Amino acid sequence: MHPLVRVGAEWTWRLLVIFAGIITFCYMVARLDIVIIPLGLALLASAMLVPIVDWMQRRGVPRAAGVVIAIIASIGVVAGIMTFVVEQFIEGLPALGDQFTTSIKSVQEWMADGPLHISQDQIDQASENLVKVIQDNQAAVTSGALTTATVIGEIFTGAALTLFILIFFLYGGDQIWEFVTRLAPTAARRRIRLAGSQGFGSLVGYVRATVAVAAADAIGIGAGLAILGVPLALPLASLVFIGAFIPIIGAFLTGFVAVFIALVTKGLLTALITLGIVVAVMQLEGHVLQPLLLGRAVRLHPLAVVLAITVGILLAGIVGGLLAVPIVAVLNTAIRSLLAEDPDEVYEQLEENDPSKPLFPATADSPHARNRELDPGSLKKPDDD
């Protein structure tokens, strides 16, 4: 057999095995999404709340009390903001509906009297066809409405599971991580623990940077909408803030919602100005904020970010797109640490962005905390425990 054929066959079957492993993993993720998604959300929330809990513990607050205070306060803040935004949306919706109706009539008049010279009969026929399409698909709409209760039940179940996992992550996550790493070979246990700590450090940096970038996007676009007098400026700014948690494309897509609202309520000129504001904010995010904050925290190529978001959305929808980049960021740092000759070099690079938190909170006398104080040479020694 020719050597090229033999080498090609060896590469082929190995690549097929790897591909089969990836497909199996994706299948398991899709089947266990009811567990994996709350687990990922809890890990993301823990990255945001761990510094707060640690700060309260350093001030003498018992850790259990700090966990309760941090969770209740965060839920209260989110609930208060959502309540305020919903109230603003409800108050502005009637005026938005009237303006939308006026805009539709203006568009119809322009289509009839403008350069297109479309007759009123053609416009009425198009409206009737749209109504007919809705009526023909009424069964599908009704069946979708019947599944709403199931979807709501799954959301509440996932939220309860996320909260339950988050409590244990914040309170005793260091013991959980140390127990999980006991499955690794003894000689590699310390290196794996350090890689996990550094990976979670990147996650902490990612969350902090993303919140700062999302706030800047929301303030910039929301202020522009308020100055232009576009209705629902505050709810639209909140939508931009939420969308910005999906890097690169999130704030861009939600910004176009603001452009559409400006178009149907204030006209073409206001919509063009709104589009300019969105583009300007996106340029500020892409060339200043992300390289300064998110780039240091994640250190990922934009192509990797876009591909990760695409795969995440395909596997788990919007939640998958939200979790894709944090997961890739953690894996990127952890793998770099595992492959580095001196893992402390990776650790020192990340320390510039203050990712010096352990994978989970560790007390001063815990084994995980002592592992971080070891000299680089001790990482090569077998773990005794």
One Martini backbone bead per residue (centre of mass of N, CA, C, O) as a GRO file, in nm:
protein
  385
    1MET     BB    1   0.097   0.036   0.021
    2HIS     BB    2   0.077   0.351   0.000
    3PRO     BB    3   0.177   0.594   0.214
    4LEU     BB    4  -0.047   0.803   0.153
    5VAL     BB    5  -0.285   0.614   0.205
    6ARG     BB    6  -0.214   0.539   0.496
    7VAL     BB    7  -0.211   0.827   0.611
    8GLY     BB    8  -0.495   0.907   0.519
    9ALA     BB    9  -0.643   0.686   0.680
   10GLU     BB   10  -0.545   0.768   0.961
   11TRP     BB   11  -0.662   1.052   0.954
   12THR     BB   12  -0.958   0.981   0.893
   13TRP     BB   13  -1.033   0.805   1.146
   14ARG     BB   14  -0.959   1.022   1.354
   15LEU     BB   15  -1.151   1.243   1.253
   16LEU     BB   16  -1.409   1.073   1.283
   17VAL     BB   17  -1.388   1.037   1.588
   18ILE     BB   18  -1.395   1.335   1.660
   19PHE     BB   19  -1.665   1.397   1.521
   20ALA     BB   20  -1.831   1.196   1.687
   21GLY     BB   21  -1.772   1.331   1.959
   22ILE     BB   22  -1.901   1.604   1.891
   23ILE     BB   23  -2.183   1.500   1.824
   24THR     BB   24  -2.236   1.369   2.099
   25PHE     BB   25  -2.205   1.622   2.267
   26CYS     BB   26  -2.429   1.789   2.128
   27TYR     BB   27  -2.655   1.588   2.192
   28MET     BB   28  -2.632   1.606   2.501
   29VAL     BB   29  -2.683   1.908   2.521
   30ALA     BB   30  -2.967   1.902   2.387
   31ARG     BB   31  -3.094   1.692   2.596
   32LEU     BB   32  -2.960   1.868   2.864
   33ASP     BB   33  -3.061   2.175   2.869
   34ILE     BB   34  -3.220   2.185   3.147
   35VAL     BB   35  -2.925   2.173   3.292
   36ILE     BB   36  -2.697   2.328   3.138
   37ILE     BB   37  -2.813   2.613   3.130
   38PRO     BB   38  -2.834   2.666   3.438
   39LEU     BB   39  -2.534   2.612   3.487
   40GLY     BB   40  -2.425   2.844   3.309
   41LEU     BB   41  -2.582   3.077   3.446
   42ALA     BB   42  -2.467   3.030   3.730
   43LEU     BB   43  -2.171   3.079   3.653
   44LEU     BB   44  -2.214   3.368   3.550
   45ALA     BB   45  -2.335   3.480   3.816
   46SER     BB   46  -2.094   3.408   3.998
   47ALA     BB   47  -1.891   3.601   3.857
   48MET     BB   48  -2.054   3.857   3.961
   49LEU     BB   49  -2.087   3.776   4.289
   50VAL     BB   50  -1.820   3.689   4.420
   51PRO     BB   51  -1.686   3.965   4.483
   52ILE     BB   52  -1.910   4.051   4.681
   53VAL     BB   53  -1.890   3.820   4.882
   54ASP     BB   54  -1.590   3.856   4.947
   55TRP     BB   55  -1.613   4.145   5.052
   56MET     BB   56  -1.804   4.081   5.290
   57GLN     BB   57  -1.615   3.876   5.427
   58ARG     BB   58  -1.381   4.083   5.478
   59ARG     BB   59  -1.601   4.257   5.666
   60GLY     BB   60  -1.743   4.006   5.853
   61VAL     BB   61  -1.938   3.852   5.683
   62PRO     BB   62  -2.101   3.590   5.653
   63ARG     BB   63  -2.124   3.389   5.385
   64ALA     BB   64  -2.422   3.318   5.395
   65ALA     BB   65  -2.519   3.611   5.416
   66GLY     BB   66  -2.381   3.714   5.157
   67VAL     BB   67  -2.537   3.536   4.962
   68VAL     BB   68  -2.820   3.636   5.030
   69ILE     BB   69  -2.774   3.937   4.977
   70ALA     BB   70  -2.678   3.918   4.681
   71ILE     BB   71  -2.927   3.777   4.563
   72ILE     BB   72  -3.151   3.968   4.659
   73ALA     BB   73  -3.034   4.227   4.538
   74SER     BB   74  -3.023   4.136   4.241
   75ILE     BB   75  -3.323   4.071   4.214
   76GLY     BB   76  -3.425   4.353   4.293
   77VAL     BB   77  -3.291   4.512   4.067
   78VAL     BB   78  -3.411   4.361   3.826
   79ALA     BB   79  -3.711   4.397   3.905
   80GLY     BB   80  -3.712   4.707   3.912
   81ILE     BB   81  -3.626   4.759   3.621
   82MET     BB   82  -3.847   4.593   3.482
   83THR     BB   83  -4.087   4.746   3.599
   84PHE     BB   84  -4.015   5.024   3.484
   85VAL     BB   85  -4.005   4.944   3.185
   86VAL     BB   86  -4.294   4.833   3.161
   87GLU     BB   87  -4.436   5.093   3.240
   88GLN     BB   88  -4.323   5.262   3.007
   89PHE     BB   89  -4.439   5.083   2.784
   90ILE     BB   90  -4.740   5.108   2.856
   91GLU     BB   91  -4.756   5.420   2.836
   92GLY     BB   92  -4.633   5.432   2.523
   93LEU     BB   93  -4.811   5.242   2.341
   94PRO     BB   94  -5.054   5.411   2.245
   95ALA     BB   95  -4.887   5.628   2.096
   96LEU     BB   96  -4.744   5.426   1.912
   97GLY     BB   97  -5.000   5.322   1.771
   98ASP     BB   98  -5.087   5.591   1.646
   99GLN     BB   99  -4.822   5.645   1.490
  100PHE     BB  100  -4.830   5.384   1.326
  101THR     BB  101  -5.095   5.439   1.179
  102THR     BB  102  -5.003   5.703   1.047
  103SER     BB  103  -4.765   5.579   0.891
  104ILE     BB  104  -4.927   5.381   0.719
  105LYS     BB  105  -5.095   5.597   0.577
  106SER     BB  106  -4.853   5.746   0.454
  107VAL     BB  107  -4.750   5.508   0.288
  108GLN     BB  108  -5.006   5.470   0.120
  109GLU     BB  109  -5.004   5.754  -0.005
  110TRP     BB  110  -4.722   5.730  -0.135
  111MET     BB  111  -4.788   5.482  -0.312
  112ALA     BB  112  -5.021   5.630  -0.469
  113ASP     BB  113  -4.878   5.939  -0.519
  114GLY     BB  114  -4.615   5.851  -0.599
  115PRO     BB  115  -4.385   5.699  -0.810
  116LEU     BB  116  -4.543   5.417  -0.809
  117HIS     BB  117  -4.856   5.419  -0.859
  118ILE     BB  118  -5.046   5.275  -0.658
  119SER     BB  119  -5.332   5.142  -0.617
  120GLN     BB  120  -5.585   5.101  -0.393
  121ASP     BB  121  -5.659   4.813  -0.476
  122GLN     BB  122  -5.377   4.690  -0.430
  123ILE     BB  123  -5.356   4.759  -0.133
  124ASP     BB  124  -5.612   4.607  -0.042
  125GLN     BB  125  -5.521   4.331  -0.148
  126ALA     BB  126  -5.270   4.306   0.031
  127SER     BB  127  -5.425   4.318   0.299
  128GLU     BB  128  -5.603   4.069   0.248
  129ASN     BB  129  -5.370   3.867   0.219
  130LEU     BB  130  -5.260   3.904   0.503
  131VAL     BB  131  -5.517   3.815   0.649
  132LYS     BB  132  -5.533   3.532   0.517
  133VAL     BB  133  -5.266   3.422   0.624
  134ILE     BB  134  -5.343   3.442   0.921
  135GLN     BB  135  -5.595   3.257   0.904
  136ASP     BB  136  -5.450   3.003   0.787
  137ASN     BB  137  -5.246   3.018   1.060
  138GLN     BB  138  -5.424   2.985   1.320
  139ALA     BB  139  -5.358   2.700   1.417
  140ALA     BB  140  -5.059   2.750   1.475
  141VAL     BB  141  -5.104   2.978   1.676
  142THR     BB  142  -5.277   2.816   1.874
  143SER     BB  143  -5.072   2.590   1.931
  144GLY     BB  144  -4.860   2.786   2.043
  145ALA     BB  145  -5.037   2.886   2.280
  146LEU     BB  146  -5.068   2.603   2.421
  147THR     BB  147  -4.741   2.597   2.487
  148THR     BB  148  -4.697   2.824   2.694
  149ALA     BB  149  -4.720   2.672   2.964
  150THR     BB  150  -4.475   2.491   2.916
  151VAL     BB  151  -4.266   2.717   2.886
  152ILE     BB  152  -4.314   2.847   3.161
  153GLY     BB  153  -4.240   2.596   3.324
  154GLU     BB  154  -3.946   2.576   3.220
  155ILE     BB  155  -3.855   2.853   3.319
  156PHE     BB  156  -3.908   2.808   3.622
  157THR     BB  157  -3.731   2.560   3.648
  158GLY     BB  158  -3.466   2.692   3.555
  159ALA     BB  159  -3.462   2.919   3.767
  160ALA     BB  160  -3.456   2.737   4.018
  161LEU     BB  161  -3.197   2.581   3.940
  162THR     BB  162  -3.011   2.825   3.918
  163LEU     BB  163  -3.041   2.920   4.211
  164PHE     BB  164  -2.945   2.660   4.347
  165ILE     BB  165  -2.662   2.653   4.219
  166LEU     BB  166  -2.566   2.936   4.301
  167ILE     BB  167  -2.555   2.896   4.604
  168PHE     BB  168  -2.331   2.672   4.597
  169PHE     BB  169  -2.117   2.831   4.443
  170LEU     BB  170  -2.088   3.067   4.655
  171TYR     BB  171  -2.040   2.892   4.918
  172GLY     BB  172  -1.897   2.584   4.797
  173GLY     BB  173  -1.714   2.578   4.527
  174ASP     BB  174  -1.430   2.477   4.614
  175GLN     BB  175  -1.518   2.188   4.691
  176ILE     BB  176  -1.635   2.112   4.419
  177TRP     BB  177  -1.376   2.145   4.251
  178GLU     BB  178  -1.197   1.950   4.413
  179PHE     BB  179  -1.373   1.703   4.365
  180VAL     BB  180  -1.361   1.700   4.054
  181THR     BB  181  -1.036   1.686   4.038
  182ARG     BB  182  -1.012   1.388   4.155
  183LEU     BB  183  -1.051   1.254   3.864
  184ALA     BB  184  -0.776   1.321   3.819
  185PRO     BB  185  -0.468   1.286   3.798
  186THR     BB  186  -0.242   1.342   4.038
  187ALA     BB  187  -0.014   1.490   3.870
  188ALA     BB  188  -0.251   1.701   3.734
  189ARG     BB  189  -0.422   1.845   3.956
  190ARG     BB  190  -0.293   2.123   4.001
  191ARG     BB  191  -0.304   2.226   3.712
  192ILE     BB  192  -0.615   2.209   3.684
  193ARG     BB  193  -0.684   2.402   3.912
  194LEU     BB  194  -0.536   2.646   3.793
  195ALA     BB  195  -0.687   2.652   3.524
  196GLY     BB  196  -0.964   2.704   3.650
  197SER     BB  197  -0.894   2.970   3.788
  198GLN     BB  198  -0.816   3.120   3.526
  199GLY     BB  199  -1.082   3.079   3.376
  200PHE     BB  200  -1.255   3.232   3.588
  201GLY     BB  201  -1.104   3.496   3.561
  202SER     BB  202  -1.204   3.550   3.271
  203LEU     BB  203  -1.504   3.555   3.347
  204VAL     BB  204  -1.494   3.797   3.533
  205GLY     BB  205  -1.382   3.991   3.320
  206TYR     BB  206  -1.611   3.956   3.115
  207VAL     BB  207  -1.846   4.056   3.287
  208ARG     BB  208  -1.741   4.335   3.351
  209ALA     BB  209  -1.699   4.429   3.055
  210THR     BB  210  -1.989   4.378   2.950
  211VAL     BB  211  -2.134   4.573   3.137
  212ALA     BB  212  -1.984   4.826   3.042
  213VAL     BB  213  -2.057   4.805   2.740
  214ALA     BB  214  -2.368   4.793   2.773
  215ALA     BB  215  -2.397   5.065   2.918
  216ALA     BB  216  -2.277   5.239   2.692
  217ASP     BB  217  -2.481   5.163   2.473
  218ALA     BB  218  -2.742   5.245   2.624
  219ILE     BB  219  -2.668   5.541   2.678
  220GLY     BB  220  -2.611   5.634   2.391
  221ILE     BB  221  -2.880   5.546   2.253
  222GLY     BB  222  -3.083   5.657   2.462
  223ALA     BB  223  -2.999   5.955   2.443
  224GLY     BB  224  -3.060   5.989   2.142
  225LEU     BB  225  -3.363   5.917   2.159
  226ALA     BB  226  -3.442   6.139   2.362
  227ILE     BB  227  -3.353   6.385   2.190
  228LEU     BB  228  -3.544   6.294   1.938
  229GLY     BB  229  -3.826   6.177   2.063
  230VAL     BB  230  -3.844   5.877   2.094
  231PRO     BB  231  -4.026   5.636   2.172
  232LEU     BB  232  -3.923   5.427   2.415
  233ALA     BB  233  -3.626   5.485   2.510
  234LEU     BB  234  -3.584   5.312   2.766
  235PRO     BB  235  -3.664   5.029   2.660
  236LEU     BB  236  -3.456   5.035   2.426
  237ALA     BB  237  -3.205   5.061   2.607
  238SER     BB  238  -3.256   4.793   2.756
  239LEU     BB  239  -3.238   4.618   2.502
  240VAL     BB  240  -2.945   4.692   2.439
  241PHE     BB  241  -2.822   4.589   2.701
  242ILE     BB  242  -2.902   4.292   2.660
  243GLY     BB  243  -2.778   4.252   2.371
  244ALA     BB  244  -2.471   4.315   2.456
  245PHE     BB  245  -2.416   4.018   2.575
  246ILE     BB  246  -2.390   3.980   2.265
  247PRO     BB  247  -2.140   4.001   2.085
  248ILE     BB  248  -2.143   4.239   1.810
  249ILE     BB  249  -2.472   4.163   1.743
  250GLY     BB  250  -2.670   4.253   1.965
  251ALA     BB  251  -2.669   4.571   1.960
  252PHE     BB  252  -2.714   4.592   1.656
  253LEU     BB  253  -3.000   4.464   1.642
  254THR     BB  254  -3.139   4.640   1.864
  255GLY     BB  255  -3.081   4.910   1.718
  256PHE     BB  256  -3.278   4.852   1.476
  257VAL     BB  257  -3.532   4.879   1.641
  258ALA     BB  258  -3.498   5.180   1.693
  259VAL     BB  259  -3.504   5.260   1.394
  260PHE     BB  260  -3.792   5.160   1.337
  261ILE     BB  261  -3.938   5.335   1.542
  262ALA     BB  262  -3.839   5.602   1.421
  263LEU     BB  263  -3.969   5.562   1.141
  264VAL     BB  264  -4.284   5.519   1.237
  265THR     BB  265  -4.283   5.803   1.422
  266LYS     BB  266  -4.061   6.033   1.276
  267GLY     BB  267  -3.918   5.928   1.028
  268LEU     BB  268  -3.653   5.928   0.813
  269LEU     BB  269  -3.457   6.131   0.943
  270THR     BB  270  -3.460   6.010   1.231
  271ALA     BB  271  -3.366   5.730   1.142
  272LEU     BB  272  -3.091   5.820   1.029
  273ILE     BB  273  -2.986   5.938   1.294
  274THR     BB  274  -3.013   5.678   1.457
  275LEU     BB  275  -2.824   5.514   1.280
  276GLY     BB  276  -2.577   5.692   1.337
  277ILE     BB  277  -2.570   5.638   1.641
  278VAL     BB  278  -2.537   5.333   1.628
  279VAL     BB  279  -2.274   5.333   1.463
  280ALA     BB  280  -2.107   5.505   1.661
  281VAL     BB  281  -2.133   5.312   1.903
  282MET     BB  282  -2.011   5.065   1.759
  283GLN     BB  283  -1.737   5.197   1.708
  284LEU     BB  284  -1.669   5.248   2.003
  285GLU     BB  285  -1.684   4.953   2.085
  286GLY     BB  286  -1.483   4.821   1.869
  287HIS     BB  287  -1.225   5.046   1.913
  288VAL     BB  288  -1.237   5.081   2.245
  289LEU     BB  289  -1.390   4.899   2.453
  290GLN     BB  290  -1.317   4.609   2.367
  291PRO     BB  291  -1.004   4.636   2.363
  292LEU     BB  292  -0.987   4.750   2.661
  293LEU     BB  293  -1.178   4.523   2.799
  294LEU     BB  294  -1.269   4.258   2.642
  295GLY     BB  295  -0.998   4.182   2.511
  296ARG     BB  296  -0.843   4.126   2.781
  297ALA     BB  297  -1.047   3.915   2.904
  298VAL     BB  298  -1.057   3.711   2.641
  299ARG     BB  299  -0.873   3.683   2.382
  300LEU     BB  300  -1.044   3.700   2.098
  301HIS     BB  301  -1.133   3.646   1.795
  302PRO     BB  302  -1.392   3.759   1.610
  303LEU     BB  303  -1.441   3.491   1.461
  304ALA     BB  304  -1.472   3.319   1.717
  305VAL     BB  305  -1.715   3.473   1.826
  306VAL     BB  306  -1.913   3.430   1.591
  307LEU     BB  307  -1.902   3.119   1.585
  308ALA     BB  308  -1.991   3.074   1.876
  309ILE     BB  309  -2.266   3.212   1.853
  310THR     BB  310  -2.381   3.038   1.628
  311VAL     BB  311  -2.362   2.766   1.773
  312GLY     BB  312  -2.525   2.847   2.024
  313ILE     BB  313  -2.791   2.912   1.875
  314LEU     BB  314  -2.829   2.631   1.744
  315LEU     BB  315  -2.836   2.472   2.022
  316ALA     BB  316  -2.984   2.722   2.239
  317GLY     BB  317  -3.023   2.986   2.127
  318ILE     BB  318  -3.003   3.268   2.304
  319VAL     BB  319  -2.856   3.133   2.540
  320GLY     BB  320  -2.625   3.023   2.368
  321GLY     BB  321  -2.521   3.304   2.277
  322LEU     BB  322  -2.458   3.400   2.570
  323LEU     BB  323  -2.258   3.141   2.649
  324ALA     BB  324  -2.040   3.103   2.431
  325VAL     BB  325  -1.811   3.309   2.498
  326PRO     BB  326  -1.753   3.231   2.794
  327ILE     BB  327  -1.671   2.941   2.730
  328VAL     BB  328  -1.437   3.007   2.537
  329ALA     BB  329  -1.277   3.179   2.737
  330VAL     BB  330  -1.227   2.959   2.946
  331LEU     BB  331  -1.095   2.750   2.756
  332ASN     BB  332  -0.865   2.925   2.655
  333THR     BB  333  -0.723   2.967   2.930
  334ALA     BB  334  -0.706   2.674   3.029
  335ILE     BB  335  -0.544   2.559   2.788
  336ARG     BB  336  -0.305   2.748   2.811
  337SER     BB  337  -0.227   2.648   3.092
  338LEU     BB  338  -0.187   2.342   3.025
  339LEU     BB  339   0.035   2.404   2.784
  340ALA     BB  340   0.214   2.543   2.964
  341GLU     BB  341   0.517   2.538   3.115
  342ASP     BB  342   0.418   2.806   3.283
  343PRO     BB  343   0.126   2.885   3.434
  344ASP     BB  344   0.204   3.165   3.565
  345GLU     BB  345   0.214   3.330   3.304
  346VAL     BB  346  -0.088   3.332   3.254
  347TYR     BB  347  -0.163   3.447   3.532
  348GLU     BB  348  -0.013   3.720   3.499
  349GLN     BB  349  -0.172   3.825   3.256
  350LEU     BB  350  -0.455   3.818   3.402
  351GLU     BB  351  -0.388   4.001   3.653
  352GLU     BB  352  -0.428   4.278   3.510
  353ASN     BB  353  -0.762   4.208   3.520
  354ASP     BB  354  -0.842   4.075   3.790
  355PRO     BB  355  -0.839   3.723   3.787
  356SER     BB  356  -0.769   3.632   4.109
  357LYS     BB  357  -0.987   3.433   4.117
  358PRO     BB  358  -1.125   3.164   4.179
  359LEU     BB  359  -1.337   2.946   4.052
  360PHE     BB  360  -1.402   2.950   4.354
  361PRO     BB  361  -1.456   3.021   4.655
  362ALA     BB  362  -1.189   3.074   4.897
  363THR     BB  363  -1.046   3.011   5.172
  364ALA     BB  364  -0.753   3.057   5.341
  365ASP     BB  365  -0.755   2.730   5.445
  366SER     BB  366  -0.779   2.608   5.180
  367PRO     BB  367  -0.645   2.405   4.943
  368HIS     BB  368  -0.692   2.598   4.702
  369ALA     BB  369  -0.546   2.843   4.826
  370ARG     BB  370  -0.268   2.698   4.864
  371ASN     BB  371  -0.213   2.637   4.562
  372ARG     BB  372  -0.166   2.946   4.476
  373GLU     BB  373   0.106   2.965   4.674
  374LEU     BB  374   0.272   2.809   4.501
  375ASP     BB  375   0.532   2.723   4.339
  376PRO     BB  376   0.602   2.629   4.021
  377GLY     BB  377   0.744   2.355   4.100
  378SER     BB  378   0.494   2.231   4.258
  379LEU     BB  379   0.318   2.159   4.001
  380LYS     BB  380   0.494   1.883   3.942
  381LYS     BB  381   0.380   1.761   4.182
  382PRO     BB  382   0.218   1.547   4.347
  383ASP     BB  383  -0.073   1.488   4.490
  384ASP     BB  384  -0.158   1.394   4.821
  385ASP     BB  385  -0.493   1.392   4.823
   0.00000   0.00000   0.00000
